[in-house]
């Protein structure tokens, strides 16, 4: 855990001339060594703590209810873009309201893996018994992907993509009709746990970004700016500055830049193209400091202008340039003058986002900014397409030939993914792909509109826009103080080179790390008991413990026990009051979504018609099952943590209670659990929204009612015994409740409980009291209890030092399936697939060739063919063509 810190201490201790500013006999060479020491530590940090990047390529840009989201994951070393050391990838599907509804744990082989999310709500066994499997509601879902290693760094580094899921069209397969994205159904009882994004509180919002970080009074400073409206979209116009003497127009997507000599608190004006005028204050200028203005004069040369205030003195300073966190340039500026200009040869720098940092002998940052380096030598491989059979007729067999060549036109063998889909694009205008993500957007903060545009050309327009983009959205994911060894870096999550099970042992009250605790564990996979394993670990000073588990798929059981040795007797003592916090509880929080990610009203979904060689001669556009070759459906076995319904809300409370225990906490009671879910119960949980509450508690064979049996007060049931809970969204009459509670009916029937059945019987005498009882409504809370073998013994409920829980192995791989029509067009159900072909692992031969064969659906007349891959040396390449 502390490898790098120990190395830095040792390096600093043996470095001659350390802290030379306190040494009256220090020489210029001592100053140089001090400056070099910080830059040298950067490379050491990256060697010891390599960061990683993840990108997901999807089969489509948007989906409809019930479809499957197929994806291919690329896991790379953040600096070199070569294969990452991590071998386990976590991919999360989040609901429109931010809840995690499914997580896949994928095995990374050669830096790649693939999977799928089926947009069908399989939820809890209890819910399925009532309504079967249903499709998820429409809305904006988020898919995020990360390795455990990435959780040690900024949450901005995690891959995230917003996926629109549309409501099904009224008529099957008519996707172009009735697909307005405003139809996004969200249950009002569902708490939305996402943050609220504040796009701006004015019609015109202007943000200023001084190059280098600050405005310095009295010296030239370059200032970038970004203009948006209240809706977050970019506005174009003209900025008036330097007391009205100069004007600067926005250049691209509401961005621009200007130079001035600040006086303190300067005022500028902005006039939109629509004539709206606003007066704005620039950030307060500092009285002392450095400014830096850097610009690329060519692909091989950067010009840097440095200015400082006179009080800073002519001191030795250093300049470090990093690209994706690794040092690519170091330069010492001896006795830095008040104004200096020099050129930097960048011909050897890699392509991508770089960070230029000016710092003093103590490692303090004087000025810092992001920039993009265009390396003219970089050219990614390309995939060319040809075909000898592409009719685009309904149910026709299609053949596509692919050829992969490097930048010099030489074919080579590699593995990449390919999707063939209907050309009608219902997605957003997000153009981020594997190449733009790894080289650009993953190193910049926030949403970038049309990132592919910035790398489309290497001309003055695009270079200027890139420079502005890195100024207004620059973000240092590689933190200077950690990398230079000035600040202690605590490695919390280790790189997983196999399945692992990790956590920390904490004290009961203060929750502080406890060392020298013996953690014993046993693991038993459900589907392969021959893989039974036992482990033992002694916690270190951070309280950490961890085990490498043999690969298995599906789920398994793990049992943990905490013990220690009595220092006087040497006997083993069970530690019942130490808390176990599991690493899997450290899940990223749901992020806020920007309006641009979720606003699709500007995007029209139009199916483009293409002239083809065939005429419409009445060919049937449906499948007849006895002629088509239908592959098996995907097996769905995973549970969901939290799911919305339109008749009731289902909570997989057993899973959620496990998460509480993972955090080292006790389980709660039913009442507290439901209050946390947003249900404002009154009267000890007996009233909600002005209606009474009926509790139905059952465990498949038994049922209990309030004030009888072992559950005299259902609200006081310990959540550790609860498997799942249903809460009906609307109050129900008693006859409806009776129909929904068969076990409870049987319970009352065996007791000859006339009082339970009386409210359902209509009495002819018209008794007013009976009529009132008959029409009274209640909210129904349906609680399913775990089976006996699933429950924890009462004596173990409050023993935090012993834990039996589920361990998740790798998610089972799912293969893309599609029908085949060897005998041509047939009748039956329509084939309405929008993704016609998906292969996450197309492999070319030594001549760079690959051949794809698939059958068309019943309506597509134009294809979009897309794909992505990355070479073993870390060079990404992409494919997107319409045919």
URCOR-V126560 format. One record per residue. RES is the residue in one letter. SS is DSSP state (helix for helix, strand for strand, loop for the rest). Layout:
BEGIN
[[RES	SS] [RES	SS]]
END
This chain:
BEGIN
[[X	loop] [X	loop] [X	helix] [X	helix] [X	helix] [X	helix] [X	helix] [X	helix] [X	helix] [X	helix] [X	helix] [X	helix] [X	helix] [X	helix] [X	loop] [X	loop] [X	loop] [X	loop] [X	loop] [X	helix] [X	helix] [X	helix] [X	loop] [X	loop] [X	loop] [X	loop] [X	loop] [X	helix] [X	helix] [X	helix] [X	helix] [X	helix] [X	helix] [X	helix] [X	helix] [X	helix] [X	helix] [X	helix] [X	helix] [X	helix] [X	helix] [X	helix] [X	helix] [X	helix] [X	helix] [X	helix] [X	helix] [X	helix] [X	loop] [X	loop] [X	loop] [X	strand] [X	strand] [X	strand] [X	strand] [X	strand] [X	strand] [X	strand] [X	loop] [X	loop] [X	loop] [X	loop] [X	strand] [X	strand] [X	loop] [X	loop] [X	loop] [X	strand] [X	strand] [X	strand] [X	strand] [X	strand] [X	strand] [X	strand] [X	strand] [X	strand] [X	strand] [X	loop] [X	loop] [X	loop] [X	loop] [X	loop] [X	strand] [X	loop] [X	loop] [X	loop] [X	loop] [X	strand] [X	strand] [X	strand] [X	strand] [X	strand] [X	strand] [X	strand] [X	loop] [X	loop] [X	loop] [X	loop] [X	loop] [X	strand] [X	strand] [X	strand] [X	strand] [X	strand] [X	strand] [X	strand] [X	strand] [X	loop] [X	strand] [X	loop] [X	loop] [X	strand] [X	strand] [X	strand] [X	strand] [X	strand] [X	strand] [X	strand] [X	loop] [X	strand] [X	strand] [X	loop] [X	loop] [X	loop] [X	helix] [X	helix] [X	helix] [X	helix] [X	helix] [X	helix] [X	helix] [X	loop] [X	loop] [X	strand] [X	strand] [X	loop] [X	loop] [X	loop] [X	strand] [X	strand] [X	strand] [X	strand] [X	strand] [X	strand] [X	strand] [X	strand] [X	loop] [X	helix] [X	helix] [X	helix] [X	helix] [X	helix] [X	loop] [X	loop] [X	helix] [X	helix] [X	helix] [X	loop] [X	strand] [X	strand] [X	strand] [X	strand] [X	strand] [X	strand] [X	strand] [X	strand] [X	loop] [X	loop] [X	loop] [X	loop] [X	loop] [X	loop] [X	loop] [X	loop] [X	loop] [X	loop] [X	loop] [X	loop] [X	loop] [X	loop] [X	loop] [X	loop] [X	loop] [X	loop] [X	loop] [X	loop] [X	loop] [X	loop] [X	loop] [X	loop] [X	loop] [X	loop] [X	loop] [X	loop] [X	loop] [X	loop] [X	loop] [X	loop] [X	loop] [X	loop] [X	loop] [X	loop] [X	loop] [X	loop] [X	strand] [X	strand] [X	strand] [X	strand] [X	strand] [X	strand] [X	loop] [X	loop] [X	loop] [X	loop] [X	loop] [X	strand] [X	loop] [X	loop] [X	loop] [X	strand] [X	strand] [X	strand] [X	strand] [X	strand] [X	strand] [X	strand] [X	strand] [X	strand] [X	loop] [X	loop] [X	loop] [X	loop] [X	loop] [X	strand] [X	loop] [X	loop] [X	strand] [X	strand] [X	strand] [X	strand] [X	strand] [X	loop] [X	loop] [X	loop] [X	loop] [X	strand] [X	strand] [X	strand] [X	strand] [X	loop] [X	loop] [X	strand] [X	loop] [X	loop] [X	strand] [X	strand] [X	strand] [X	strand] [X	strand] [X	strand] [X	strand] [X	loop] [X	loop] [X	loop] [X	loop] [X	loop] [X	strand] [X	strand] [X	strand] [X	strand] [X	strand] [X	strand] [X	loop] [X	loop] [X	loop] [X	loop] [X	strand] [X	strand] [X	strand] [X	strand] [X	strand] [X	loop] [X	loop] [X	loop] [X	loop] [X	strand] [X	loop] [X	loop] [X	loop] [X	strand] [X	strand] [X	strand] [X	strand] [X	strand] [X	strand] [X	strand] [X	strand] [X	strand] [X	loop] [X	loop] [X	strand] [X	strand] [X	strand] [X	strand] [X	strand] [X	strand] [X	strand] [X	strand] [X	loop] [X	helix] [X	helix] [X	helix] [X	loop] [X	loop] [X	loop] [X	loop] [X	strand] [X	strand] [X	strand] [X	strand] [X	strand] [X	strand] [X	strand] [X	loop] [X	loop] [X	strand] [X	strand] [X	strand] [X	strand] [X	strand] [X	strand] [X	strand] [X	strand] [X	loop] [X	loop] [X	loop] [X	loop] [X	loop] [X	strand] [X	strand] [X	strand] [X	strand] [X	strand] [X	strand] [X	strand] [X	loop] [X	loop] [X	loop] [X	loop] [X	loop] [X	loop] [X	strand] [X	strand] [X	strand] [X	strand] [X	strand] [X	strand] [X	strand] [X	strand] [X	loop] [X	loop] [X	loop] [X	loop] [X	loop] [X	strand] [X	strand] [X	strand] [X	strand] [X	strand] [X	strand] [X	strand] [X	strand] [X	strand] [X	loop] [X	loop] [X	loop] [X	loop] [X	loop] [X	loop] [X	loop] [X	loop] [X	strand] [X	strand] [X	strand] [X	strand] [X	strand] [X	strand] [X	strand] [X	strand] [X	loop] [X	loop] [X	loop] [X	loop] [X	loop] [X	loop] [X	loop] [X	strand] [X	strand] [X	strand] [X	strand] [X	strand] [X	strand] [X	strand] [X	strand] [X	strand] [X	loop] [X	loop] [X	loop] [X	loop] [X	loop] [X	strand] [X	loop] [X	loop] [X	loop] [X	strand] [X	strand] [X	strand] [X	strand] [X	strand] [X	strand] [X	strand] [X	strand] [X	loop] [X	loop] [X	loop] [X	loop] [X	loop] [X	loop] [X	loop] [X	loop] [X	loop] [X	loop] [X	loop] [X	helix] [X	helix] [X	helix] [X	helix] [X	helix] [X	helix] [X	loop] [X	helix] [X	helix] [X	helix] [X	strand] [X	loop] [X	loop] [X	loop] [X	loop] [X	loop] [X	loop] [X	helix] [X	helix] [X	helix] [X	helix] [X	loop] [X	loop] [X	loop] [X	loop] [X	loop] [X	helix] [X	helix] [X	helix] [X	helix] [X	helix] [X	helix] [X	helix] [X	helix] [X	helix] [X	helix] [X	helix] [X	helix] [X	helix] [X	loop] [X	strand] [X	loop] [X	loop] [X	loop] [X	loop] [X	loop] [X	helix] [X	helix] [X	helix] [X	helix] [X	loop] [X	loop] [X	loop] [X	loop] [X	loop] [X	loop] [X	loop] [X	loop] [X	loop] [X	loop] [X	loop] [X	loop] [X	loop] [X	loop] [X	loop] [X	strand] [X	strand] [X	strand] [X	strand] [X	strand] [X	strand] [X	strand] [X	strand] [X	loop] [X	loop] [X	loop] [X	loop] [X	loop] [X	loop] [X	strand] [X	loop] [X	loop] [X	loop] [X	loop] [X	strand] [X	strand] [X	strand] [X	strand] [X	strand] [X	strand] [X	strand] [X	strand] [X	loop] [X	loop] [X	loop] [X	helix] [X	helix] [X	helix] [X	loop] [X	strand] [X	strand] [X	strand] [X	strand] [X	strand] [X	strand] [X	loop] [X	loop] [X	loop] [X	loop] [X	loop] [X	strand] [X	strand] [X	strand] [X	strand] [X	strand] [X	strand] [X	loop] [X	loop] [X	loop] [X	strand] [X	loop] [X	strand] [X	strand] [X	strand] [X	strand] [X	strand] [X	strand] [X	strand] [X	strand] [X	strand] [X	strand] [X	strand] [X	loop] [X	loop] [X	loop] [X	loop] [X	loop] [X	loop] [X	strand] [X	strand] [X	strand] [X	loop] [X	loop] [X	loop] [X	loop] [X	strand] [X	strand] [X	strand] [X	strand] [X	helix] [X	helix] [X	helix] [X	loop] [X	loop] [X	loop] [X	loop] [X	loop] [X	loop] [X	loop] [X	loop] [X	loop] [X	helix] [X	helix] [X	helix] [X	helix] [X	loop] [X	loop] [X	loop] [X	loop] [X	loop] [X	loop] [X	loop] [X	loop] [X	loop] [X	loop] [X	loop] [X	loop] [X	loop] [X	loop] [X	loop] [X	loop] [X	loop] [X	loop] [X	loop] [X	loop] [X	loop] [X	loop] [X	loop] [X	strand] [X	strand] [X	loop] [X	loop] [X	loop] [X	loop] [X	loop] [X	strand] [X	loop] [X	loop] [X	loop] [X	loop] [X	loop] [X	loop] [X	loop] [X	loop] [X	loop] [X	loop] [X	loop] [X	loop] [X	strand] [X	strand] [X	loop] [X	loop] [X	loop] [X	loop] [X	strand] [X	strand] [X	strand] [X	strand] [X	loop] [X	helix] [X	helix] [X	helix] [X	helix] [X	helix] [X	helix] [X	helix] [X	helix] [X	helix] [X	helix] [X	loop] [X	loop] [X	loop] [X	loop] [X	loop] [X	loop] [X	strand] [X	helix] [X	helix] [X	helix] [X	helix] [X	helix] [X	helix] [X	helix] [X	loop] [X	loop] [X	loop] [X	loop] [X	loop] [X	strand] [X	loop] [X	loop] [X	loop] [X	loop] [X	strand] [X	strand] [X	loop] [X	loop] [X	strand] [X	strand] [X	strand] [X	strand] [X	strand] [X	strand] [X	strand] [X	strand] [X	loop] [X	loop] [X	loop] [X	loop] [X	strand] [X	strand] [X	loop] [X	loop] [X	loop] [X	loop] [X	loop] [X	loop] [X	loop] [X	loop] [X	loop] [X	helix] [X	helix] [X	helix] [X	loop] [X	strand] [X	helix] [X	helix] [X	helix] [X	strand] [X	strand] [X	strand] [X	strand] [X	strand] [X	strand] [X	strand] [X	loop] [X	loop] [X	loop] [X	strand] [X	strand] [X	helix] [X	helix] [X	helix] [X	helix] [X	helix] [X	helix] [X	helix] [X	loop] [X	helix] [X	helix] [X	helix] [X	helix] [X	helix] [X	helix] [X	helix] [X	helix] [X	helix] [X	loop] [X	loop] [X	loop] [X	helix] [X	helix] [X	helix] [X	helix] [X	helix] [X	loop] [X	loop] [X	loop] [X	loop] [X	loop] [X	loop] [X	loop] [X	loop] [X	loop] [X	helix] [X	helix] [X	helix] [X	helix] [X	helix] [X	helix] [X	helix] [X	helix] [X	loop] [X	strand] [X	strand] [X	strand] [X	strand] [X	strand] [X	strand] [X	strand] [X	strand] [X	strand] [X	loop] [X	loop] [X	helix] [X	helix] [X	helix] [X	loop] [X	loop] [X	loop] [X	helix] [X	helix] [X	helix] [X	helix] [X	loop] [X	loop] [X	loop] [X	loop] [X	strand] [X	strand] [X	strand] [X	strand] [X	strand] [X	strand] [X	strand] [X	loop] [X	strand] [X	loop] [X	loop] [X	loop] [X	loop] [X	loop] [X	loop] [X	loop] [X	loop] [X	loop] [X	strand] [X	loop] [X	loop] [X	loop] [X	loop] [X	loop] [X	strand] [X	loop] [X	loop] [X	strand] [X	strand] [X	loop] [X	loop] [X	loop] [X	loop] [X	strand] [X	strand] [X	strand] [X	strand] [X	strand] [X	strand] [X	strand] [X	strand] [X	strand] [X	loop] [X	loop] [X	loop] [X	loop] [X	loop] [X	strand] [X	strand] [X	strand] [X	strand] [X	strand] [X	strand] [X	strand] [X	loop] [X	loop] [X	loop] [X	loop] [X	loop] [X	loop] [X	loop] [X	strand] [X	strand] [X	strand] [X	strand] [X	strand] [X	strand] [X	strand] [X	strand] [X	loop] [X	loop] [X	loop] [X	loop] [X	loop] [X	strand] [X	strand] [X	strand] [X	strand] [X	strand] [X	strand] [X	strand] [X	loop]]
END
